[in-house]
Amino acid sequence: MKINCADFRVSPGKKLELRKWPTRVEPVYKSKKAYAKLLQAQVEELSSLQRLHYAYNRYAVLLIFQAMDAAGKDGAIRHVMSGVNPQGCQVYSFKHPSATELDHDFLWRTTQALPERGRIGIFNRSYYEEVLVVRVHPEILRTQGLPDRLLDEKTVWKERYRSIVDLENHLHRNGTRIVKFFLHLSQEEQRKRFLDRIDEPEKNWKFSLADIEERKCWKRYMQAYETCLGATSTRTAPWYVVPADDKENARLIIAQVIVDTFKALDMHYPETGAGRRRELLAIRRELVREGPGGR
């Protein structure tokens, strides 16, 4: 089964209803062995494309991952990016903002971590937390030191969506390609994964009471995601809603989207000019004369 990435892409400007988007689809793989083979092929292709991207040094690529707890963000990043040279990739996981970060606008701390040209940046959670977690828990907004007139919940979220879209358009105009993944997990699958984290001692560290408190806000989170994804998926910085109940299948979909993103870039290895070629040939002749024993 071929992966059609367009099936998971959120169309710009359209109202989104997550209940109509599946959390599980027919798997691309027929067995665990087939899954491993497919993923390995994607990883190798991505590794080759990343080397070209690094050498070409004209674009930056930013991958953003958002999801509910236990949706598999960490595993997807670890498996899909396993073949990428760490020299050309940087991963950031954004937690609760520090006092210094709160003294700046809500985009400031993530802007500091944007990837350079030739590199891949991965945001495990991102500035989107400011229209997701903060929207579900509006009391956080009142701790961010903003003027009272900017705290009107009738306008603040639309203004933040606009700020995000403006930033992403600016980055695109300057060579950064942005792809955003929402790992769409069902509430029942999250329950099962939480139970696994409790029942398996080696997974206990992944679970906290805060996870259960956030689970109680599931409906509000889905509403926040619906509005956010619909307002911020654009032609140049699309959202992909990835069915996440099957971790392996989700990884294959994510990998294909990333591979397709790189393939769409007009990249080539830097060409060697005549002068540089003469220089290299002169160095080669010197190395040949030196012989296997050295000087």
C-alpha positions, -999 to +999 in steps of 0.1 A: +000+000+000+014+034-011+013+063+013-006+093+000+005+121+022-022+144+010-048+122+028-034+134+061-029+171+052-052+198+066-066+220+039-060+257+045-090+278+056-114+249+062-131+241+095-116+210+111-136+183+129-112+158+145-139+133+151-140+128+113-103+122+111-093+085+120-069+076+147-062+043+130-061+035+093-053+004+073-016-002+079+010+002+052+029-029+064+017-065+065+040-077+093+065-064+119+093-076+095+077-057+066+074-026+088+111-028+098+121-031+061+099-002+050+111+021+077+148+012+070+143+021+034+128+055+044+155+061+069+182+054+043+165+077+018+161+104+044+198+101+053+208+106+017+185+136+013+198+151+046+234+149+034+224+167+002+205+193+022+235+199+044+258+203+015+234+225-005+231+248+025+203+270+011+172+258+030+164+250+066+137+225+075+116+227+107+096+197+118+070+204+146+054+176+166+023+182+188+001+156+204-016+145+236+004+126+261+015+090+251+008+097+214+043+086+204+061+118+195+094+108+211+094+073+195+085+088+161+114+113+162+138+086+175+129+060+148+123+082+118+154+103+123+177+074+134+197+076+102+203+114+102+237+127+110+235+145+143+257+173+129+229+184+107+200+180+131+189+196+163+160+186+186+143+209+211+117+199+237+099+229+251+086+227+287+072+253+310+087+287+301+113+303+324+110+337+340+133+351+314+112+336+286+080+350+301+095+385+299+094+382+261+067+376+236+054+341+233+073+333+201+107+345+215+120+314+231+113+291+201+127+317+177+161+313+194+160+276+185+152+279+148+174+257+125+202+272+104+204+268+067+215+232+059+200+219+091+169+201+103+152+215+134+128+194+154+104+209+179+090+183+203+061+206+213+065+242+203+051+277+202+017+260+195+016+252+232+006+288+237-026+283+218-033+248+231-022+243+268-027+279+275-061+280+259-072+249+279-058+265+310-064+303+305-052+310+340-017+305+326-023+335+303-028+357+333+007+348+346+025+359+315+028+396+324+007+409+295-013+442+298-049+436+308-063+449+276-044+420+257-060+393+278-095+394+262-102+357+253-125+368+225-095+382+205-062+369+221-063+334+204-071+348+169-043+373+174-019+345+184-029+324+154-022+355+132+012+360+148+021+323+142+010+324+106+029+356+100+061+341+115+058+309+094+052+329+062+082+350+070+104+319+076+092+304+043+101+335+024+136+332+039+142+296+030+128+277+060+104+249+051+080+240+079+061+207+083+038+202+113+025+169+127-004+163+150-003+127+162-040+119+165-045+095+193-078+081+206-088+085+242-091+047+246-056+041+231-042+067+255-058+048+284-041+016+273-007+032+270-011+049+305-019+014+319+013+000+302+033+028+318+020+018+352+022-019+348+057-021+332+083-009+357+107+003+330+080+027+318+070+041+352+092+071+347+071+082+318+040+086+339+029+113+363-003+124+380-003+155+359-009+132+329-042+121+344-052+157+352-046+167+316-066+136+304-096+150+322-095+180+298-096+158+267-127+174+252-113+209+256-080+199+241-097+184+211-116+217+206-084+237+210-066+215+184-095+217+160-095+255+160-057+258+160-050+233+131-078+249+110-065+284+116-028+277+111-025+251+083-013+269+052+000+260+018+035+267+029+034+254+064+008+226+065-004+205+093-006+167+089-031+148+111-013+114+116-034+085+129-014+075+160-031+045+175-007+023+155+027+036+163+045+018+135+021+030+109+024+066+122+062+065+119+059+053+082+035+081+074+057+107+091+088+095+074+071+096+040+059+132+046+095+143+055+110+125+025+085+141+002+093+175+017+130+172+009+123+158-026+102+189-033+133+212-027+154+221-057+187+209-043+220+198-058+255+193-046+277+224-050+293+225-084+331+225-087+343+254-108+373+252-133+397+270-109+387+247-080+390+216-102+426+226-112+434+231-076+421+197-066+439+180-095+472+196-084+466+183-049+458+149-062+491+147-083+510+157-051+493+129-031+500+103-059+537+114-060+539+110-023+533+073-026+518+048-001+547+052+023+543+090+027+572+115+027 
